Amino acid sequence: MQDQSKNDSKPFSELRDALFHLDYANDSILEAERELAKAKQAFGDKLRALGPVWVKAVDAAAKMGEELPDAFREGGLLIRFDEEGVASADRLPDAASSHTLYTLANKAGE
């Protein structure tokens, strides 16, 4: 008498289903990659548009006798401008702000 589990086994159907699920997971990855490419393109467009805005602000500051910095920290980015006004952005590492220390000191009664 054959083992009952061997009779219940459906290796071809199981393989077919596993391949289908793998393909479905791949579709999700492809869609995420398309969305990421769109987001990167939008970020690049905004970064390129930033340079001329900075140049205008530099000119306006100069008319006031002030000097505008060529680097800014905005959120998790360090944004720099070169001598031609071309912007570049680098991600800053995750780090706590000094406000965290203020909050902890206040909570500790310091």
MDTraj code that builds the backbone (N, CA, C; nanometers):
import mdtraj as md
import numpy as np

residues = "MET GLN ASP GLN SER LYS ASN ASP SER LYS PRO PHE SER GLU LEU ARG ASP ALA LEU PHE HIS LEU ASP TYR ALA ASN ASP SER ILE LEU GLU ALA GLU ARG GLU LEU ALA LYS ALA LYS GLN ALA PHE GLY ASP LYS LEU ARG ALA LEU GLY PRO VAL TRP VAL LYS ALA VAL ASP ALA ALA ALA LYS MET GLY GLU GLU LEU PRO ASP ALA PHE ARG GLU GLY GLY LEU LEU ILE ARG PHE ASP GLU GLU GLY VAL ALA SER ALA ASP ARG LEU PRO ASP ALA ALA SER SER HIS THR LEU TYR THR LEU ALA ASN LYS ALA GLY GLU".split()
xyz = np.array([
    [0.0841, -0.1170, 0.0000],
    [0.0000, 0.0000, 0.0000],
    [0.0896, 0.1246, 0.0000],
    [0.0574, 0.2202, -0.0861],
    [0.1387, 0.3403, -0.0963],
    [0.1051, 0.4362, 0.0164],
    [0.2058, 0.5136, 0.0504],
    [0.1893, 0.6155, 0.1531],
    [0.0866, 0.7182, 0.1049],
    [-0.0066, 0.7571, 0.1893],
    [-0.1137, 0.8498, 0.1515],
    [-0.0577, 0.9870, 0.1127],
    [0.0507, 1.0343, 0.1788],
    [0.1050, 1.1664, 0.1488],
    [0.1608, 1.1717, 0.0073],
    [0.2112, 1.0595, -0.0437],
    [0.2597, 1.0573, -0.1814],
    [0.1454, 1.0730, -0.2796],
    [0.0308, 1.0187, -0.2463],
    [-0.0862, 1.0302, -0.3337],
    [-0.1419, 1.1727, -0.3336],
    [-0.1281, 1.2446, -0.2201],
    [-0.1803, 1.3799, -0.2081],
    [-0.0846, 1.4829, -0.2669],
    [0.0362, 1.4464, -0.2898],
    [0.1364, 1.5393, -0.3401],
    [0.1043, 1.5782, -0.4837],
    [0.1174, 1.7073, -0.5121],
    [0.0925, 1.7598, -0.6459],
    [0.2125, 1.8467, -0.6851],
    [0.3251, 1.7847, -0.7130],
    [0.4473, 1.8622, -0.7349],
    [0.4387, 1.9565, -0.8550],
    [0.3684, 1.9175, -0.9598],
    [0.3606, 2.0037, -1.0782],
    [0.2740, 2.1261, -1.0506],
    [0.1636, 2.1040, -0.9843],
    [0.0769, 2.2159, -0.9470],
    [0.1467, 2.3083, -0.8479],
    [0.2180, 2.2485, -0.7522],
    [0.2909, 2.3294, -0.6541],
    [0.3987, 2.4136, -0.7223],
    [0.4698, 2.3539, -0.8177],
    [0.5722, 2.4288, -0.8906],
    [0.5085, 2.5389, -0.9736],
    [0.3998, 2.5071, -1.0420],
    [0.3291, 2.6075, -1.1226],
    [0.2854, 2.7242, -1.0357],
    [0.2284, 2.6949, -0.9184],
    [0.1829, 2.8004, -0.8275],
    [0.3006, 2.8821, -0.7744],
    [0.4087, 2.8156, -0.7402],
    [0.5264, 2.8861, -0.6897],
    [0.5844, 2.9791, -0.7956],
    [0.5872, 2.9335, -0.9205],
    [0.6363, 3.0179, -1.0299],
    [0.5453, 3.1386, -1.0507],
    [0.4146, 3.1150, -1.0434],
    [0.3192, 3.2249, -1.0575],
    [0.3408, 3.3289, -0.9489],
    [0.3560, 3.2854, -0.8242],
    [0.3745, 3.3781, -0.7129],
    [0.5072, 3.4529, -0.7238],
    [0.6082, 3.3859, -0.7740],
    [0.7374, 3.4521, -0.7950],
    [0.7241, 3.5598, -0.9023],
    [0.6540, 3.5284, -1.0101],
    [0.6322, 3.6258, -1.1164],
    [0.5515, 3.7446, -1.0643],
    [0.4519, 3.7194, -0.9830],
    [0.3705, 3.8256, -0.9247],
    [0.4569, 3.9163, -0.8359],
    [0.5440, 3.8554, -0.7570],
    [0.6350, 3.9338, -0.6722],
    [0.7288, 4.0175, -0.7588],
    [0.7738, 3.9618, -0.8697],
    [0.8603, 4.0362, -0.9612],
    [0.7864, 4.1559, -1.0208],
    [0.6586, 4.1387, -1.0529],
    [0.5788, 4.2503, -1.1036],
    [0.5749, 4.3642, -1.0025],
    [0.5634, 4.3318, -0.8752],
    [0.5640, 4.4338, -0.7703],
    [0.6968, 4.5078, -0.7664],
    [0.8050, 4.4348, -0.7830],
    [0.9378, 4.4969, -0.7853],
    [0.9513, 4.5891, -0.9055],
    [0.9075, 4.5432, -1.0212],
    [0.9160, 4.6249, -1.1420],
    [0.8357, 4.7538, -1.1274],
    [0.7175, 4.7448, -1.0704],
    [0.6351, 4.8638, -1.0489],
    [0.7042, 4.9596, -0.9514],
    [0.7613, 4.9061, -0.8450],
    [0.8329, 4.9906, -0.7486],
    [0.9533, 5.0576, -0.8145],
    [1.0230, 4.9847, -0.9012],
    [1.1373, 5.0435, -0.9721],
    [1.0929, 5.1560, -1.0646],
    [0.9780, 5.1393, -1.1303],
    [0.9252, 5.2458, -1.2174],
    [0.8901, 5.3693, -1.1350],
    [0.8267, 5.3479, -1.0214],
    [0.7907, 5.4598, -0.9336],
    [0.9153, 5.5286, -0.8788],
    [1.0167, 5.4504, -0.8436],
    [1.1420, 5.5073, -0.7944],
    [1.2096, 5.5905, -0.9029],
    [1.2086, 5.5419, -1.0252],
    [1.2682, 5.6167, -1.1362],
    [1.1960, 5.7499, -1.1556],
    [1.0630, 5.7490, -1.1451],
    [0.9862, 5.8734, -1.1576],
    [1.0218, 5.9699, -1.0449],
    [1.0311, 5.9177, -0.9232],
    [1.0638, 6.0026, -0.8081],
    [1.2046, 6.0607, -0.8213],
    [1.2992, 5.9800, -0.8688],
    [1.4357, 6.0295, -0.8884],
    [1.4399, 6.1367, -0.9967],
    [1.3616, 6.1189, -1.1026],
    [1.3552, 6.2185, -1.2092],
    [1.2981, 6.3496, -1.1554],
    [1.1924, 6.3405, -1.0777],
    [1.1313, 6.4609, -1.0196],
    [1.2289, 6.5303, -0.9248],
    [1.3020, 6.4539, -0.8457],
    [1.4019, 6.5110, -0.7555],
    [1.5108, 6.5823, -0.8363],
    [1.5594, 6.5184, -0.9403],
    [1.6623, 6.5789, -1.0252],
    [1.6145, 6.7070, -1.0909],
    [1.4893, 6.7076, -1.1360],
    [1.4323, 6.8281, -1.1964],
    [1.4279, 6.9428, -1.0956],
    [1.3854, 6.9127, -0.9743],
    [1.3784, 7.0150, -0.8704],
    [1.5185, 7.0638, -0.8322],
    [1.6137, 6.9735, -0.8295],
    [1.7516, 7.0108, -0.7962],
    [1.8091, 7.1030, -0.9033],
    [1.7855, 7.0710, -1.0307],
    [1.8340, 7.1570, -1.1398],
    [1.7665, 7.2942, -1.1366],
    [1.6401, 7.2985, -1.1023],
    [1.5677, 7.4253, -1.0963],
    [1.6107, 7.5108, -0.9769],
    [1.6725, 7.4501, -0.8793],
    [1.7135, 7.5204, -0.7581],
    [1.8283, 7.6180, -0.7829],
    [1.9189, 7.5837, -0.8723],
    [2.0355, 7.6675, -0.8982],
    [2.0021, 7.8103, -0.9356],
    [1.9188, 7.8325, -1.0380],
    [1.8840, 7.9700, -1.0753],
    [1.8141, 8.0473, -0.9623],
    [1.7371, 7.9790, -0.8805],
    [1.6703, 8.0442, -0.7676],
    [1.7752, 8.0923, -0.6677],
    [1.8759, 8.0077, -0.6423],
    [1.9836, 8.0451, -0.5496],
    [2.0617, 8.1642, -0.6050],
    [2.0915, 8.1635, -0.7342],
    [2.1669, 8.2745, -0.7955],
    [2.0907, 8.4057, -0.7766],
    [1.9589, 8.4054, -0.7967],
    [1.8788, 8.5261, -0.7751],
    [1.8854, 8.5706, -0.6295],
    [1.8806, 8.4751, -0.5383],
    [1.8879, 8.5087, -0.3961],
    [2.0254, 8.5642, -0.3602],
    [2.1319, 8.5108, -0.4200],
    [2.2672, 8.5629, -0.3976],
    [2.2739, 8.7083, -0.4432],
    [2.2194, 8.7363, -0.5607],
    [2.2182, 8.8726, -0.6135],
    [2.1399, 8.9663, -0.5222],
    [2.0244, 8.9203, -0.4756],
    [1.9423, 9.0028, -0.3868],
    [2.0147, 9.0288, -0.2546],
    [2.0828, 8.9281, -0.2025],
    [2.1580, 8.9451, -0.0780],
    [2.2725, 9.0436, -0.0981],
    [2.3401, 9.0347, -0.2125],
    [2.4528, 9.1254, -0.2415],
    [2.4049, 9.2701, -0.2473],
    [2.2878, 9.2937, -0.3032],
    [2.2329, 9.4298, -0.3092],
    [2.2053, 9.4858, -0.1704],
    [2.1851, 9.3949, -0.0744],
    [2.1615, 9.4356, 0.0638],
    [2.2924, 9.4429, 0.1428],
    [2.4045, 9.4107, 0.0757],
    [2.5328, 9.4084, 0.1442],
    [2.5544, 9.2819, 0.2259],
    [2.4805, 9.1790, 0.1951],
    [2.4892, 9.0514, 0.2671],
    [2.5471, 8.9449, 0.1749],
    [2.5888, 8.8360, 0.2363],
    [2.6416, 8.7226, 0.1602],
    [2.5604, 8.5991, 0.1932],
    [2.5123, 8.5338, 0.0920],
    [2.4328, 8.4124, 0.1099],
    [2.5257, 8.2915, 0.1127],
    [2.5052, 8.1989, 0.2055],
    [2.5905, 8.0793, 0.2083],
    [2.5708, 7.9935, 0.0832],
    [2.6707, 7.9116, 0.0550],
    [2.6607, 7.8227, -0.0609],
    [2.6250, 7.6807, -0.0210],
    [2.5845, 7.6624, 0.1046],
    [2.5421, 7.5306, 0.1517],
    [2.4290, 7.5476, 0.2529],
    [2.3326, 7.4597, 0.2435],
    [2.2182, 7.4617, 0.3335],
    [2.1865, 7.3193, 0.3772],
    [2.1406, 7.3073, 0.5001],
    [2.0891, 7.1795, 0.5477],
    [1.9383, 7.1934, 0.5502],
    [1.8706, 7.1091, 0.4787],
    [1.7251, 7.1102, 0.4735],
    [1.6758, 6.9686, 0.4970],
    [1.6114, 6.9493, 0.6112],
    [1.5660, 6.8154, 0.6457],
    [1.6849, 6.7199, 0.6514],
    [1.6791, 6.6137, 0.5750],
    [1.7862, 6.5146, 0.5729],
    [1.8850, 6.5353, 0.4602],
    [1.8889, 6.6572, 0.4038],
    [1.9773, 6.6842, 0.2903],
    [2.0775, 6.7938, 0.3231],
    [2.1957, 6.7805, 0.2658],
    [2.2939, 6.8879, 0.2616],
    [2.2977, 6.9333, 0.1163],
    [2.2564, 7.0580, 0.0934],
    [2.2469, 7.1109, -0.0425],
    [2.3575, 7.2136, -0.0597],
    [2.4366, 7.1945, -0.1651],
    [2.5489, 7.2838, -0.1934],
    [2.5334, 7.3418, -0.3330],
    [2.5913, 7.4619, -0.3502],
    [2.5911, 7.5284, -0.4801],
    [2.7356, 7.5551, -0.5196],
    [2.7689, 7.5256, -0.6446],
    [2.9051, 7.5548, -0.6902],
    [2.9128, 7.6989, -0.7394],
    [3.0303, 7.7389, -0.7884],
    [3.0496, 7.8777, -0.8294],
    [2.9602, 7.9192, -0.9459],
    [2.9092, 7.8229, -1.0212],
    [2.8191, 7.8536, -1.1325],
    [2.6716, 7.8445, -1.0926],
    [2.6474, 7.8135, -0.9667],
    [2.5100, 7.8037, -0.9183],
    [2.4450, 7.6691, -0.9389],
    [2.5231, 7.5691, -0.9738],
    [2.4676, 7.4341, -0.9921],
    [2.4538, 7.3693, -0.8540],
    [2.3356, 7.3192, -0.8268],
    [2.3072, 7.2595, -0.6962],
    [2.3397, 7.1109, -0.6953],
    [2.3860, 7.0641, -0.5809],
    [2.4034, 6.9212, -0.5561],
    [2.3455, 6.8919, -0.4179],
    [2.3033, 6.7698, -0.3977],
    [2.2427, 6.7328, -0.2700],
    [2.2988, 6.5997, -0.2239],
    [2.3294, 6.5929, -0.0967],
    [2.3761, 6.4695, -0.0337],
    [2.2846, 6.4389, 0.0839],
    [2.2558, 6.3124, 0.1015],
    [2.1767, 6.2713, 0.2170],
    [2.2641, 6.2752, 0.3408],
    [2.2081, 6.3296, 0.4463],
    [2.2773, 6.3319, 0.5740],
    [2.2467, 6.2019, 0.6486],
    [2.3417, 6.1538, 0.7248],
    [2.3119, 6.0322, 0.8029],
    [2.2071, 6.0628, 0.9092],
    [2.1308, 5.9619, 0.9445],
    [2.0329, 5.9787, 1.0513],
    [2.1056, 6.0107, 1.1796],
    [2.0609, 6.1144, 1.2448],
    [2.1205, 6.1533, 1.3723],
    [2.0160, 6.2312, 1.4501],
    [2.0279, 6.2256, 1.5802],
    [1.9361, 6.3010, 1.6648],
    [1.9769, 6.4472, 1.6662],
    [1.8783, 6.5343, 1.6752],
    [1.9088, 6.6766, 1.6858],
    [1.9363, 6.7113, 1.8318],
    [1.9936, 6.8279, 1.8527],
    [2.0211, 6.8711, 1.9897],
    [1.8911, 6.8948, 2.0658],
    [1.7816, 6.9126, 1.9935],
    [1.6518, 6.9273, 2.0594],
    [1.6190, 6.8030, 2.1414],
    [1.6648, 6.6868, 2.0959],
    [1.6452, 6.5632, 2.1718],
    [1.7081, 6.5753, 2.3093],
    [1.8283, 6.6334, 2.3161],
    [1.8960, 6.6527, 2.4442],
    [1.8199, 6.7505, 2.5328],
    [1.7670, 6.8555, 2.4719],
    [1.6880, 6.9519, 2.5469],
    [1.5662, 6.8839, 2.6078],
    [1.4983, 6.8019, 2.5293],
    [1.3797, 6.7313, 2.5765],
    [1.4143, 6.6366, 2.6914],
    [1.5245, 6.5630, 2.6744],
    [1.5664, 6.4700, 2.7803],
    [1.6092, 6.5447, 2.9057],
    [1.6820, 6.6535, 2.8900],
    [1.7255, 6.7326, 3.0061],
    [1.6046, 6.7894, 3.0801],
    [1.5076, 6.8379, 3.0041],
    [1.3860, 6.8922, 3.0640],
    [1.3111, 6.7837, 3.1401],
    [1.3026, 6.6642, 3.0800],
    [1.2326, 6.5518, 3.1442],
    [1.3049, 6.5080, 3.2711],
    [1.4378, 6.5187, 3.2708],
    [1.5171, 6.4796, 3.3871],
    [1.5216, 6.5892, 3.4932],
    [1.4613, 6.7043, 3.4642],
    [1.4610, 6.8127, 3.5593],
    [1.5860, 6.8954, 3.5586],
    [1.6654, 6.8875, 3.4548],
    [1.7907, 6.9645, 3.4449],
    [1.7624, 7.1056, 3.3973],
])
top = md.Topology()
chain = top.add_chain()
for i, resn in enumerate(residues, 1):
    res = top.add_residue(resn, chain, resSeq=i)
    for name in ("N", "CA", "C"):
        top.add_atom(name, md.element.get_by_symbol(name[0]), res)
traj = md.Trajectory(xyz[None], top)
